[in-house]
Structures are given as structure tokens and as C-alpha cells.
Amino acid sequence: MQYLSTRGYKDKFSAAAAIEKGIAQDGGLFVPEYIPTFAKEELQGLILSSYEDRAVAVLKKYLTDYTEEELREAAKEAYKKNDLNNNVVGFSSEEPAPLVKLKSDKAVLKDLHILELFHGPTSAFKDMALQILPHLLTKALEKTGEKSDVVILVATSGDTGKAALEGFRDVERIKIIVFYPEEGVSDIQKLQMLTQEGNNVEVIAVRGNFDDAQNGVKEIFTSEDFNQELLTKGYKLSSANSINWGRLVPQIVYYFSAYLDLVKNKEIELGEKVNFSVPTGNFGNILALYYAKLMGLPVGKLICASNKNNILTDFLKTGVYDRNRHFYKTYSPSMDILISSNLERLLYQITKEDTSKVAELMESLKTEGKYAVEPEYLKKIQEDFFPSWADDEKTLEVIEEEFADSGYPLDPHTAVAFNAAKEYRKATADFAPLVVVSTASPYKFSDTVLNALDKNKYEELKTTSEFAILKALFAKIKMPVPFGLANLENQNILHKKVCNKEEMKEFVLQSLV
């Protein structure tokens, strides 16, 4: 399996090389030269398998220059369970991505399941990929014979930063630098990053929003002069954002696993279609589902759930992607994004791999802040995707309603997806089994969840500390507080750097001294 750029760069690369580079020389994203598929018989054989087995089965379809033994070793290390007696922080659940059937008498919630992706070390879905990416990347350095050390450069709207820092902490030959918007993440998310230990980690706040941080990182990646300067110092850049194929491909796994669990639990028959509702910002999470569908997983509708920064909703309805709009800070900050980078890979697929067309659209986005796809392409997109969005008021309402109804506590991102699932069913009368993807523990956003469930208590505590709020939320929902969050209160602040977006290159160089 070879990889090429969405924008038509002339060379092809192995999976290891694509993972090591992160992004193509022309600024495009790496995509596989073809989409591998699963036969029904192959899916049948995975029904009773573990998550680790399912991960190996999916990954070996794409990462063909890795041996099955290498992939199994990586999956085993990535998805290990907590063993706190031996200081091993892994996944707190029996399986990394458990599926929970919602208990509700409401007709609109019939056959609705929650895919819990927040049981990893940082209590967010990014762990599902960022626990395995370091293993894939270090092996890639061996395979490609790369002599330079790697600098992982990350822009985060919240969860990716901590998950990447934790995954790459103290990994040999790798330095990781995370940029985050100074006021654009939750208090808990910020503390998780600022207290991160590790000899090879750096965390830097950017004065601005997530798109400022992301654009700064992209500019660094595509600056030939800057990359040459890094090479003279013995470093090469790579990415842990979902622009890196090695980060995206493990996300395909949990959709296969969720579907197979539905079959195993006798909720569906193999071959029956299932709809998924996915909270979406940078488009990577739902793009992984799209790839799963192309690979033969029986997926019906891909419900794309956005918050008030509903640029994706507008695009999926009109075919016009226009980032020239107001940027909102919302209760679901990981989705506060106006440039959804992974949409480029979808454009590549729906234009039948027309790299010149993709390059033209991306240039229009860069110069004019917008682009439009032809009606024929929009029609193809709408056959698969259903768009929906919810503002902060609706998010609080959904959290309150669903906890009162079923006793299930939703984090704000999951609440947006939950609302989209209900909207889809009401709009279409399609009551096929439906999975809502839950991307974070409610404790990562304790203030928002407590505000929804007990406004008086929230008002009483909101000027105290995030940990007082977290403890009050525990008293309300009784869900165990994840280990990494429970111990956060006693951690020291280790990272205090703040920069303007124009200074990001300079701060990268300072971090490598």
C-alpha cells in the first residue's frame, strides 16, 4: 500500500514514510492509493475477537509495510488496562471502547447506544489513536532509516494536546511541542496540559483561537526555509493531529468494534445497517467512520454534529465552505473550529481522486477563506451525511433532559451528538439502530455539566475552583472520577509560556535548544 498527497505531489510513499512525515511536501494530506475492504466472512470472524485483534485486522489492511507482529505489539501496548499498583495508567474499562445501550422509554431513543471513547489515560477519545501512534512512529523511524530526531508539532482545541503529550512522553528520539489557544480550552483541559511531565514535552499557549494555532502550525510545516533550518539542527517535523494518517487510521478501528459488538450482543444481524452520530470539529472523527463505510462496514447515515461554529453544517447543506464568519467560544470547545482540515480527504474521495481539483479548492480556502463544490459532488456527500448543530442553550438542555430520563451523564460534545441523533430520527423517521459517539468524560467539562444538572450548586461554586465543581458533579452523577483527573489537583504547573501566533516559529526553535 502506497500513499500520495491529496494535492497531487508527484511521489508516493510507504505507510511508514507517510506517518513519519505527517503531511505531504505540497501541503496536502496523505491518503492511501486505494481503500481496502472487508468481506462479510472477515467481519464474521471478528465478532468474538478482542479490541486488540480488531485493531490489528484493520491496521494491517493499510500499514502493509508493518508486520502483523509489530502491529500486535503496538496494539497490546497502546490498549493496556490500568495497573495503578505498578504505576501503569492505561484504560479503565475491560475493553478500550465499550458500547452502552441507553435505558429509556422514549420512542425517539429506541435502539440507541453510546460508544464510550473516554476510558483512556486522558479521558478523551483522542487516546484511542494517540496511545498507538507513538509506537507506529518510532517503528517508522526504523523502517525509513531516518537519522534525524522528530519534532511532533501539535495544535489543539483541547483533547488532542493532552493525549499527544501523554502518548509521546519520554519517547526516545521524539520531542513534542503543543500549541493551544490561551482562552479556548476548558480549565481541566488546560491543567492537564500545563501539569504534563516528561523530558521531551513543551506546552505553549497562543494568544488567539484554535484556528490561529492550527494555521501557525501548518505554516511551520510548509515553510521550506524553516524546515531546512531544523534539519541543520538534526530535527524533522511530524504531526500528531489527525492530518497524520497514523493518527487517523486507528480511529477507523472503533467503528468496526462498535458494529461488531452490536452483532455480538445480538442487537443486530451481521449486514444490518447502523447509523452513527459523531460530534465533529476537525472532521477527523467522522472521516474515520466514512472510511469504515467505504471499507464495507454496514453503515447507514453519518450524522455530523456541530456546535454554534456550524461551518460543517452549512457546507453539508449548501456545498459552500466559508470560514469568513464569527468564531464562537462554546461549551464544547474541542469543536470550536472554523477550518476542518480533514475535510480535504473527503473532497479527494468524492471528486474521484481529482488532486488538481482538491488543490484548487484548498488554494481558494487559503486566499479567499471559502470554496464551493459542484452540485454533483454535494449530492454525493448528502447521500452519506446528515448535518445538525446545537448552541450552548440546547447543549445544557440535552444534558439535563437525558440525565433525568436515563441517568446517563453526557459531556457537552456528546450532548451535541445526542441532540443530532434525535433530530435525525425526527426528520427522517429512520429508526435503524443508532450509535452516539461519546468523546469525553463528563468530568473533563464539570462546570458545564454541573451547570446543566444543578444550576444553583454551579452558581455557588463557580468562583471557587474547578475541583470543587468536579467534586460536586461526582456527588450528583456518582460516576467514578478518572484517575488522571482525580489526581490533577495536586500536580504542579510546569509550563508557563505564552506567545503570539507570529512568534510560533521562534518558540519552536527556543524549545529545541
C-alpha positions in Angstrom: 0.0 0.0 0.0 1.4 3.4 -1.1 0.3 6.8 0.0 0.0 10.0 -2.0 -0.9 13.6 -1.5 -4.4 14.9 -1.9 -3.0 17.8 -3.8 -1.0 15.8 -6.4 2.6 15.8 -5.2 4.4 13.5 -7.7 5.9 11.0 -5.3 4.3 8.1 -3.5 5.3 6.9 0.0 5.1 3.9 2.2 2.9 3.9 5.2 5.9 4.3 7.5 7.1 7.3 5.5 3.7 8.9 5.4 3.4 8.5 9.2 6.9 9.9 9.8 6.3 12.9 7.5 2.8 13.7 8.8 2.0 16.0 5.9 3.0 16.0 2.2 5.6 18.4 0.8 2.9 20.3 -1.1 0.7 20.8 2.0 -1.7 18.1 1.1 -2.7 15.2 3.3 -1.6 11.6 2.8 -4.2 9.2 1.5 -4.0 5.5 0.6 -3.8 4.8 -3.1 -6.9 2.6 -2.7 -9.4 1.8 0.0 -9.1 -1.8 1.2 -12.3 -3.7 2.1 -13.6 -6.4 4.5 -15.6 -9.3 3.2 -18.6 -10.4 5.3 -16.7 -13.5 6.2 -13.8 -11.5 7.6 -16.3 -9.5 9.8 -17.9 -12.7 10.9 -14.5 -13.9 12.2 -14.0 -10.8 14.3 -17.3 -10.8 16.2 -15.9 -12.6 19.2 -12.5 -11.0 19.0 -10.9 -8.5 21.4 -10.4 -4.9 20.6 -6.7 -5.6 20.1 -7.5 -8.3 17.5 -9.9 -6.0 15.7 -7.3 -3.2 15.7 -4.7 -5.5 14.1 -7.2 -6.6 11.5 -7.9 -3.0 10.4 -4.4 -1.6 10.6 -2.8 -4.4 8.6 -5.1 -3.5 5.7 -3.4 -0.1 5.5 0.0 -0.4 7.1 1.3 -3.1 4.9 5.0 -2.4 5.5 4.5 -3.2 9.2 4.5 -6.9 10.2 1.5 -8.3 11.9 3.7 -8.9 14.9 4.7 -5.3 15.0 1.1 -4.1 14.8 0.0 -6.6 17.6 2.8 -5.4 19.8 1.8 -1.8 19.3 -1.9 -2.5 19.9 -1.1 -4.5 23.0 1.0 -1.7 24.5 -1.5 1.0 23.4 -4.7 -0.5 24.8 -3.4 -2.0 28.0 -5.5 -1.7 31.2 -4.9 0.3 34.3 -2.5 -1.3 36.8 -2.1 1.5 39.3 -0.2 -0.7 41.7 2.6 -0.9 39.2 2.1 2.7 38.1 0.6 1.8 34.7 -2.0 4.2 33.6 -3.9 2.7 30.6 -7.6 2.1 30.0 -10.0 1.9 33.0 -12.6 -0.4 31.2 -12.5 -4.1 30.3 -12.4 -3.1 26.6 -11.0 0.2 25.4 -14.2 1.3 23.7 -17.3 -0.2 25.4 -20.8 0.1 24.0 -23.6 1.1 26.3 -27.3 0.6 25.5 -29.3 3.6 26.7 -32.1 2.8 29.0 -35.1 5.0 28.0 -38.8 4.6 27.3 -38.8 7.3 24.8 -39.6 6.1 21.2 -37.0 8.5 19.7 -34.3 6.8 21.8 -35.2 3.2 20.9 -32.2 1.1 19.9 -29.8 3.9 20.8 -26.3 3.1 22.1 -23.4 5.2 23.4 -19.9 4.4 22.2 -17.7 5.4 25.2 -14.3 6.5 23.9 -13.2 8.2 27.1 -11.7 5.4 29.2 -8.1 6.1 28.3 -5.4 7.9 30.3 -6.6 11.4 29.4 -10.4 10.7 29.5 -11.0 11.7 25.8 -11.4 9.8 22.5 -8.0 11.1 21.3 -6.4 8.3 23.4 -7.8 5.7 21.0 -5.3 6.9 18.4 -2.6 8.7 20.4 -1.8 5.8 22.6 -0.8 3.7 19.5 0.7 6.5 17.3 4.0 6.7 19.2 4.6 3.0 18.6 3.8 3.4 14.9 6.0 6.4 14.6 9.1 5.0 16.4 8.8 1.9 14.2 8.5 4.1 11.2 11.8 5.8 12.0 13.5 2.4 12.0 11.8 1.4 8.7 12.7 4.5 6.8 16.3 4.7 8.3 15.7 8.3 9.4 18.7 9.7 11.3 17.2 13.0 12.5 15.2 13.2 15.6 11.5 14.0 15.2 9.6 17.1 16.5 5.9 16.4 16.9 4.1 19.7 16.4 0.5 19.9 17.6 -2.2 22.5 17.5 -5.0 21.5 19.9 -8.5 22.7 20.7 -8.3 20.7 23.9 -8.1 17.0 23.9 -5.5 16.2 21.3 -2.9 18.2 23.2 -3.0 16.2 26.5 -3.5 12.9 24.7 -0.4 13.5 22.5 1.7 14.7 25.4 0.8 11.6 27.4 1.4 9.3 24.4 4.8 10.7 23.4 6.1 11.5 26.9 9.8 10.4 27.2 9.7 8.5 23.9 13.2 8.3 22.6 14.2 10.5 19.6 11.0 12.4 19.7 10.3 15.9 21.1 6.7 17.1 21.3 5.5 20.7 21.3 1.8 21.5 21.8 0.2 24.9 21.0 -3.2 25.6 22.4 -5.4 28.8 22.3 -4.9 30.6 25.6 -8.6 31.0 26.4 -10.0 28.4 24.1 -9.9 25.2 26.2 -11.6 24.2 29.4 -9.9 24.7 32.8 -9.5 20.9 33.2 -8.1 20.6 29.7 -5.6 23.4 30.3 -4.5 22.0 33.6 -4.0 18.5 32.1 -1.5 20.1 29.6 0.2 22.5 31.9 1.0 19.8 34.5 2.3 17.4 31.9 5.6 15.7 33.0 8.3 14.4 30.6 11.8 15.4 29.5 10.7 15.8 25.9 7.5 17.8 26.2 6.7 21.5 25.7 3.3 23.3 26.1 2.8 26.8 24.8 -0.3 29.0 24.8 -1.2 31.1 21.8 -2.9 34.4 22.1 -5.9 33.7 19.7 -8.3 30.9 18.9 -7.7 27.4 17.7 -7.6 28.3 14.0 -4.7 30.8 14.8 -2.8 27.9 16.4 -3.6 25.5 13.7 -2.7 27.9 10.9 0.6 28.7 12.6 1.4 25.0 12.8 0.5 24.5 9.1 2.7 27.4 8.1 5.6 25.9 10.0 5.1 22.6 8.3 5.0 24.1 4.8 7.9 26.6 5.3 10.9 25.1 3.3 13.4 27.6 4.9 12.2 26.8 8.4 12.3 23.0 7.8 15.8 23.3 6.4 16.9 25.2 9.5 15.5 22.4 11.6 17.4 19.8 9.6 20.7 21.6 10.2 19.9 21.2 14.0 19.2 17.5 13.5 15.4 17.6 13.6 12.5 16.8 11.3 8.8 17.8 11.8 5.9 15.4 12.1 2.3 15.7 13.4 0.1 14.1 15.9 -3.0 15.9 14.7 -5.5 13.9 12.6 -3.8 15.2 9.5 -1.3 12.4 10.2 -2.5 9.2 8.7 -1.0 7.2 11.6 -3.4 9.2 13.9 -6.5 8.8 11.7 -6.3 5.1 10.8 -6.6 3.8 14.4 -9.8 5.8 14.7 -11.4 3.6 12.0 -11.0 0.7 14.4 -13.5 1.7 17.0 -16.3 2.0 14.4 -15.7 -1.6 13.4 -15.5 -2.6 17.0 -18.8 -0.9 17.9 -20.6 -2.6 15.0 -19.2 -6.0 15.9 -20.2 -5.5 19.5 -23.8 -4.8 18.4 -23.7 -8.1 16.5 -22.1 -10.0 19.4 -24.8 -8.6 21.8 -27.5 -9.7 19.4 -28.7 -6.2 18.9 -28.4 -6.5 15.1 -27.7 -9.2 12.5 -24.4 -9.0 10.6 -25.1 -7.0 7.5 -27.8 -4.8 9.0 -27.1 -1.1 8.7 -26.3 1.1 11.7 -26.4 4.9 11.8 -23.8 6.9 13.8 -23.9 10.4 15.3 -20.5 11.9 15.7 -19.5 15.3 17.4 -17.3 16.9 14.8 -14.8 19.7 14.7 -11.7 19.0 12.6 -13.7 16.3 10.7 -11.2 13.5 11.5 -13.5 11.5 13.8 -16.4 11.3 11.3 -14.0 10.9 8.4 -12.7 7.7 10.0 -16.4 6.5 10.0 -16.6 7.4 6.3 -13.5 5.2 5.6 -15.1 2.4 7.6 -18.1 2.6 5.4 -16.0 2.6 2.2 -14.3 -0.5 3.6 -17.5 -2.4 3.7 -18.8 -1.8 7.3 -22.6 -1.7 7.0 -23.1 2.0 8.0 -26.2 3.9 7.1 -26.2 7.6 7.8 -23.2 9.6 9.1 -24.8 12.2 11.3 -22.4 15.1 11.5 -23.0 17.1 14.8 -21.6 20.6 15.2 -21.9 23.3 17.8 -22.6 27.0 17.1 -19.4 27.1 15.0 -21.6 25.3 12.4 -19.4 25.7 9.4 -19.7 22.0 8.6 -23.5 22.0 8.9 -23.6 24.8 6.3 -21.2 23.1 4.0 -23.1 19.8 4.1 -26.3 21.7 3.3 -25.1 24.1 0.7 -21.8 22.9 -0.7 -20.2 26.2 0.3 -17.4 26.2 2.9 -17.0 29.7 4.2 -14.7 30.4 7.2 -15.4 34.2 6.9 -17.7 34.2 9.9 -17.7 34.9 13.6 -15.8 32.5 15.8 -17.7 31.4 18.9 -16.3 30.1 22.2 -18.8 27.4 23.3 -19.4 24.8 26.0 -17.9 22.2 23.6 -14.5 23.8 23.0 -12.9 20.8 21.2 -15.3 21.6 18.3 -14.6 25.3 18.2 -13.0 25.2 14.8 -13.6 27.0 11.5 -11.0 25.1 9.4 -11.8 21.4 9.4 -8.6 20.1 7.9 -9.7 16.5 7.3 -12.5 17.6 5.0 -9.7 17.7 2.4 -9.6 13.9 2.4 -13.4 13.7 1.9 -13.0 16.1 -1.1 -10.4 13.8 -2.5 -12.7 10.8 -2.3 -15.9 12.5 -3.7 -14.1 14.1 -6.6 -12.8 10.7 -7.6 -9.3 11.4 -6.5 -9.0 14.6 -8.6 -5.9 16.1 -6.9 -5.9 19.2 -9.1 -9.5 20.0 -8.0 -8.6 19.5 -4.4 -5.6 21.7 -4.7 -7.8 24.4 -6.4 -10.3 24.3 -3.5 -7.6 24.5 -0.8 -6.0 27.4 -2.6 -9.3 29.2 -2.6 -9.7 28.5 1.1 -6.3 29.9 1.8 -6.7 33.1 -0.4 -10.4 33.8 -0.1 -11.4 31.9 3.0 -14.0 29.9 1.2 -14.7 27.5 -1.6 -17.8 25.8 -3.2 -18.2 22.3 -4.6 -20.3 21.5 -7.7 -23.9 20.2 -7.2 -22.9 16.7 -8.3 -20.3 16.5 -5.5 -22.7 17.9 -2.9 -25.3 15.3 -3.9 -22.8 12.5 -3.3 -21.9 14.0 0.1 -25.5 14.3 1.1 -26.2 10.7 0.3 -24.0 9.7 3.2 -24.0 12.7 5.6 -26.8 14.4 7.7 -25.8 17.7 9.3 -27.0 19.1 12.6 -25.9 21.6 15.1 -26.7 22.8 18.7 -26.0 26.0 20.5 -24.9 26.2 24.2 -28.5 26.6 25.4 -29.6 23.4 23.6 -26.5 21.6 24.9 -27.4 22.3 28.5 -31.0 21.3 27.9 -29.9 17.9 26.4 -27.6 17.2 29.3 -30.3 17.9 31.8 -33.0 16.0 29.9 -31.1 12.9 29.3 -29.8 12.6 32.8 -33.3 13.0 34.2 -34.6 10.4 31.6 -32.0 7.7 31.7 -29.5 8.7 34.4 -26.7 8.9 31.8 -24.4 11.9 32.1 -23.3 13.4 28.8 -20.3 15.7 28.3 -21.2 18.8 26.2 -19.7 17.3 23.0 -21.6 14.1 23.3 -24.7 16.1 24.1 -24.4 17.9 20.7 -24.2 14.5 19.0 -27.1 13.1 21.1 -29.2 16.1 20.0 -28.2 15.5 16.4 -29.3 11.8 16.7 -32.7 12.8 17.9 -33.1 15.5 15.2 -32.1 13.0 12.5 -34.7 10.5 13.6 -37.4 13.1 13.9 -36.6 14.5 10.4 -36.3 11.1 8.6 -38.3 8.6 10.6 -35.3 6.3 10.2 -35.2 4.3 13.4 -32.4 1.9 12.5 -30.1 1.1 15.4 -28.0 4.2 16.1 -24.7 4.8 17.9 -23.9 8.1 19.5 -20.1 8.6 19.8 -19.1 9.9 23.2 -15.8 11.7 23.0 -15.1 12.8 26.6 -15.7 12.1 30.2 -18.3 14.5 31.7 -15.6 15.3 34.4 -13.5 17.0 31.7 -16.2 19.6 31.5 -17.5 19.5 35.0 -18.6 23.2 35.1 -20.8 22.8 32.0 -22.3 19.5 33.1 -22.9 20.7 36.7 -24.5 23.9 35.3 -26.9 21.8 33.3 -27.7 19.4 36.2 -27.7 21.7 39.2 -27.5 25.3 38.3 -27.8 26.5 41.9 -24.8 24.4 43.0 -22.9 25.6 40.0 -23.6 29.3 40.8 -22.5 28.7 44.4 -19.2 27.1 43.3 -18.3 28.8 40.0 -16.0 31.3 41.6 -14.2 28.8 43.8 -12.2 26.1 41.9 -12.8 23.6 39.1 -12.0 20.8 41.6 -14.8 21.9 43.9 -17.1 21.8 40.9 -15.8 18.3 39.9 -16.5 17.0 43.4 -20.0 18.4 43.3 -20.6 16.8 40.0 -19.4 13.4 41.4 -21.9 13.8 44.2 -24.6 14.3 41.5 -23.8 11.6 39.0 -21.9 9.1 41.1 -19.7 8.0 38.1 -16.1 7.2 39.2 -13.8 10.1 38.6 -11.0 9.0 36.1 -7.6 8.6 37.8 -5.9 11.2 35.7 -8.4 13.9 36.7 -8.8 12.8 40.3 -5.0 13.5 40.9 -4.8 16.6 38.8 -5.5 18.9 41.8 -2.2 18.1 43.4 0.0 18.5 40.3 2.4 21.4 39.8 2.2 23.8 36.9 5.2 23.0 34.7 4.5 25.0 31.5 4.0 28.8 31.5 5.0 30.0 28.0 2.6 32.3 26.0 3.3 33.6 22.5 1.6 35.5 19.7 0.8 33.5 16.6 3.5 35.3 14.7 6.1 34.1 17.2 5.4 30.4 17.0 8.4 29.5 14.8 10.7 31.4 17.2 9.2 29.5 20.2 9.7 26.1 18.4 13.4 27.0 17.9 13.7 28.0 21.6 12.2 24.7 22.7 14.9 22.8 20.8 17.9 24.5 22.3 
